[in-house]
Amino acid sequence: MKKIYPDAASALEGVLRDGMFIAAGGFGLCGIPESLLQAIKEAGTKDLTFASNNAGVDDFGIGILLQTRQVKKMISSYVGENAEFMRQYLSGELELEFNPQGTLAERMRAGGCGIPGFYTKTGVGTVIAGGKDHRDFGGETYIMEEGIFADLSIVKAWKADETGNAIFRKTARNFNPPAAMCGKICVLEVEEIVPVGSLDPDHIHLPGIYVHRLIQGEHEKRIEQRTVRSA
């Protein structure tokens, strides 16, 4: 099965459609599949639902799709760095489903493992619990959260071999592995593709069985908040 594609646009060819549900990796500005997001922008695919920890910033990450009004709904945890996100949400232009970070990660992981739902204490007694099933276990109340089953996963890794076995570097190993697991199709972008057998199996963070398409691209290393001390 061919997994390596020459660029992001070709890797997404035949996959994108209006109204689809996409799980995207990344945390803040770290580990964002920016080449794939740019290709989605250029394809003009609209009415999208994204499950992602946050929406990048105004001109980077999912933020570039908010600028072009291609996103209909976000399932997110932290969205405080994106002014356009805030504007669209407060004006009623964008649907938003808030999730605690751990709950969002577990919803993705659960979907990737074929688990339709699970119970957690996180969110009990808050607006997060509204409309969700409540059950008591050991005298404690839990709410049920549903696993995320996305149409497409887009993720970014440091290295992968030609079969898609991937390694994430440092904090880029955040939402990327669970996001990759929960999509019907997973497209992975990496900084470097290496020959099969050159990666230590004990160092693999995402097995290639989850990866359907693979690209190597140029990447920008952004710093979310640069703070320096005056001399």
SULFENWO-V690429 format. One record per residue. N is the residue number from 1. BURIAL is # if it has 9 or more other ideal C-beta (glycine too) atoms within 8 Angstrom, else .. Layout:
<<N,BURIAL> <N,BURIAL>>
//
This chain:
<<1,.> <2,.> <3,#> <4,.> <5,#> <6,.> <7,#> <8,#> <9,#> <10,.> <11,#> <12,#> <13,.> <14,.> <15,#> <16,#> <17,.> <18,.> <19,.> <20,#> <21,#> <22,#> <23,#> <24,#> <25,#> <26,#> <27,#> <28,.> <29,#> <30,#> <31,#> <32,#> <33,#> <34,#> <35,#> <36,#> <37,#> <38,#> <39,#> <40,#> <41,#> <42,.> <43,#> <44,.> <45,#> <46,#> <47,.> <48,#> <49,#> <50,#> <51,#> <52,#> <53,#> <54,#> <55,#> <56,#> <57,#> <58,#> <59,.> <60,#> <61,#> <62,#> <63,#> <64,#> <65,#> <66,#> <67,#> <68,.> <69,.> <70,#> <71,#> <72,#> <73,#> <74,#> <75,#> <76,#> <77,#> <78,.> <79,#> <80,.> <81,#> <82,#> <83,.> <84,#> <85,#> <86,#> <87,.> <88,#> <89,#> <90,.> <91,.> <92,.> <93,.> <94,#> <95,.> <96,#> <97,.> <98,.> <99,#> <100,#> <101,#> <102,.> <103,#> <104,#> <105,#> <106,#> <107,#> <108,#> <109,#> <110,#> <111,#> <112,#> <113,.> <114,.> <115,.> <116,.> <117,#> <118,#> <119,#> <120,#> <121,.> <122,.> <123,#> <124,#> <125,.> <126,.> <127,.> <128,#> <129,#> <130,.> <131,.> <132,#> <133,.> <134,#> <135,.> <136,.> <137,.> <138,.> <139,.> <140,.> <141,.> <142,#> <143,#> <144,#> <145,#> <146,.> <147,#> <148,#> <149,.> <150,#> <151,.> <152,#> <153,#> <154,#> <155,#> <156,#> <157,#> <158,#> <159,#> <160,#> <161,#> <162,#> <163,.> <164,#> <165,#> <166,#> <167,#> <168,#> <169,.> <170,.> <171,.> <172,#> <173,#> <174,#> <175,#> <176,#> <177,#> <178,#> <179,#> <180,#> <181,#> <182,#> <183,#> <184,.> <185,#> <186,#> <187,#> <188,#> <189,#> <190,#> <191,.> <192,.> <193,#> <194,#> <195,.> <196,.> <197,.> <198,.> <199,#> <200,.> <201,.> <202,.> <203,.> <204,#> <205,#> <206,#> <207,.> <208,#> <209,.> <210,#> <211,#> <212,.> <213,#> <214,#> <215,#> <216,#> <217,#> <218,.> <219,.> <220,.> <221,.> <222,.> <223,.> <224,.> <225,.> <226,.> <227,.> <228,.> <229,.> <230,.> <231,.>>
//
